[in-house]
Amino acid sequence: MATLRVRPLDDADRAWAEDALRELTAGPRIVSRGRLYDGRELPGLVAEYEGRPVGLLAYNMIDDECEVVFVGAVEQGVGAGVALLDEVVRLADDAGCSRAWLVTTNDNTPAIRFYQRQGWDLVALHRDAVKESRLLKPEIPERGADDIPIRHELEFERRLRS
Ligand SMILES: CC(C)(COP(=O)(O)OP(=O)(O)OC[C@H]1O[C@@H](n2cnc3c(N)ncnc32)[C@H](O)[C@@H]1OP(=O)(O)O)[C@@H](O)C(=O)NCCC(=O)NCCS
């Protein structure tokens, strides 16, 4: 039977994680809510499917909030995204966070669908936020999935019990 497991990212994963970030987003630098992150330097989780890494999540816990800065799967549809989100919610809850949250951009309709299917609630639209993001990360393309102009950030959250 196919096995899927999630474990913490460690130093031996760094090269793979950098390749995954390049494949899945516009390079390892990630902008969220006007803040620039290096996805290679954040704590993370790796999803392994039949022993090989197939999904990556990077997060940032500040005060009582946990931001999922990036989540993506190089092999999609095998359950990596679901397992990674479940695990980060568990970690955030255990750490006493009041919420886990993330942003995605308006063009990314598969992600918008995915987060809502997983019970994440759309709590804000940050209109034209990507204009500011491009000042920090000029390599963000003008158009994204399905040739939709990339303009806005959509914020999703999971309220936690703490
Ligand atoms: C959006 C994204 C993260 C989803 O990750 P994923 O690993 O493909 O998603 P999963 O495989 O976990 O879930 C997809 C579906 O398979 C189902 N599934 C869950 N576990 C499964 C399993 N073991 N086997 C088969 N299917 C499974 C899920 O329930 C889900 O079903 P649904 O479509 O009916 O809701 C992924 O498409 C992706 O990497 N996109 C590109 C990067 C990106 O845009 N990231 C988000 C913005 S930062």
The ligand as an SDF file (V2000), in Angstrom:
LIG
                    3D

 48 50  0  0  0  0  0  0  0  0999 V2000
   -2.8600   23.4330   -4.2210 C   0  0  0  0  0  0  0  0  0  0  0  0
   -1.8960   22.2770   -3.8920 C   0  0  0  0  0  0  0  0  0  0  0  0
   -0.9740   22.7220   -2.7580 C   0  0  0  0  0  0  0  0  0  0  0  0
   -2.6960   21.0490   -3.4520 C   0  0  0  0  0  0  0  0  0  0  0  0
   -1.7880   20.0350   -3.0520 O   0  0  0  0  0  0  0  0  0  0  0  0
   -1.9580   18.4900   -3.4920 P   0  0  0  0  0  0  0  0  0  0  0  0
   -0.8900   17.7310   -2.8150 O   0  0  0  0  0  0  0  0  0  0  0  0
   -2.0590   18.3750   -4.9460 O   0  0  0  0  0  0  0  0  0  0  0  0
   -3.3750   18.1590   -2.8270 O   0  0  0  0  0  0  0  0  0  0  0  0
   -3.8360   16.7450   -2.2350 P   0  0  0  0  0  0  0  0  0  0  0  0
   -3.3280   15.6600   -3.1040 O   0  0  0  0  0  0  0  0  0  0  0  0
   -3.4770   16.6820   -0.7960 O   0  0  0  0  0  0  0  0  0  0  0  0
   -5.3880   16.9030   -2.3250 O   0  0  0  0  0  0  0  0  0  0  0  0
   -6.0150   16.9670   -3.6070 C   0  0  0  0  0  0  0  0  0  0  0  0
   -7.2360   16.0960   -3.5710 C   0  0  0  0  0  0  0  0  0  0  0  0
   -6.8510   14.7320   -3.3310 O   0  0  0  0  0  0  0  0  0  0  0  0
   -7.5240   14.2260   -2.1750 C   0  0  0  0  0  0  0  0  0  0  0  0
   -6.6490   13.3080   -1.4030 N   0  0  0  0  0  0  0  0  0  0  0  0
   -6.2480   13.4580   -0.1360 C   0  0  0  0  0  0  0  0  0  0  0  0
   -5.5080   12.4400    0.2500 N   0  0  0  0  0  0  0  0  0  0  0  0
   -5.4090   11.6350   -0.7980 C   0  0  0  0  0  0  0  0  0  0  0  0
   -4.7600   10.4200   -1.0000 C   0  0  0  0  0  0  0  0  0  0  0  0
   -4.0670    9.7960   -0.0250 N   0  0  0  0  0  0  0  0  0  0  0  0
   -4.8360    9.8860   -2.2250 N   0  0  0  0  0  0  0  0  0  0  0  0
   -5.5310   10.4840   -3.1820 C   0  0  0  0  0  0  0  0  0  0  0  0
   -6.1840   11.6550   -3.0450 N   0  0  0  0  0  0  0  0  0  0  0  0
   -6.1110   12.2090   -1.8570 C   0  0  0  0  0  0  0  0  0  0  0  0
   -7.8340   15.4580   -1.3730 C   0  0  0  0  0  0  0  0  0  0  0  0
   -8.9020   15.1960   -0.4660 O   0  0  0  0  0  0  0  0  0  0  0  0
   -8.1870   16.4220   -2.4510 C   0  0  0  0  0  0  0  0  0  0  0  0
   -9.4880   16.1010   -2.9150 O   0  0  0  0  0  0  0  0  0  0  0  0
  -10.5070   17.1900   -3.5090 P   0  0  0  0  0  0  0  0  0  0  0  0
   -9.8990   17.6410   -4.7960 O   0  0  0  0  0  0  0  0  0  0  0  0
  -11.7510   16.4210   -3.6820 O   0  0  0  0  0  0  0  0  0  0  0  0
  -10.6040   18.2840   -2.5020 O   0  0  0  0  0  0  0  0  0  0  0  0
   -1.0940   21.8550   -5.1390 C   0  0  0  0  0  0  0  0  0  0  0  0
   -1.9600   21.7680   -6.2110 O   0  0  0  0  0  0  0  0  0  0  0  0
    0.0770   22.7180   -5.5190 C   0  0  0  0  0  0  0  0  0  0  0  0
    1.2070   22.3920   -5.1890 O   0  0  0  0  0  0  0  0  0  0  0  0
   -0.1130   23.8100   -6.2850 N   0  0  0  0  0  0  0  0  0  0  0  0
    1.0170   24.6250   -6.7860 C   0  0  0  0  0  0  0  0  0  0  0  0
    1.6670   25.4470   -5.7160 C   0  0  0  0  0  0  0  0  0  0  0  0
    0.6790   26.4080   -5.1260 C   0  0  0  0  0  0  0  0  0  0  0  0
   -0.0370   27.0780   -5.8560 O   0  0  0  0  0  0  0  0  0  0  0  0
    0.6330   26.4800   -3.7820 N   0  0  0  0  0  0  0  0  0  0  0  0
   -0.3360   27.3190   -3.0970 C   0  0  0  0  0  0  0  0  0  0  0  0
   -0.0430   28.7630   -3.1010 C   0  0  0  0  0  0  0  0  0  0  0  0
    1.2430   29.2140   -1.9530 S   0  0  0  0  0  0  0  0  0  0  0  0
  1  2  1  0
  2  3  1  0
  2  4  1  0
  2 36  1  0
  4  5  1  0
  5  6  1  0
  6  7  2  0
  6  8  1  0
  6  9  1  0
  9 10  1  0
 10 11  2  0
 10 12  1  0
 10 13  1  0
 13 14  1  0
 14 15  1  0
 15 16  1  0
 15 30  1  0
 16 17  1  0
 17 18  1  0
 17 28  1  0
 18 19  1  0
 18 27  1  0
 19 20  2  0
 20 21  1  0
 21 22  1  0
 21 27  2  0
 22 23  1  0
 22 24  2  0
 24 25  1  0
 25 26  2  0
 26 27  1  0
 28 29  1  0
 28 30  1  0
 30 31  1  0
 31 32  1  0
 32 33  2  0
 32 34  1  0
 32 35  1  0
 36 37  1  0
 36 38  1  0
 38 39  2  0
 38 40  1  0
 40 41  1  0
 41 42  1  0
 42 43  1  0
 43 44  2  0
 43 45  1  0
 45 46  1  0
 46 47  1  0
 47 48  1  0
M  END
$$$$
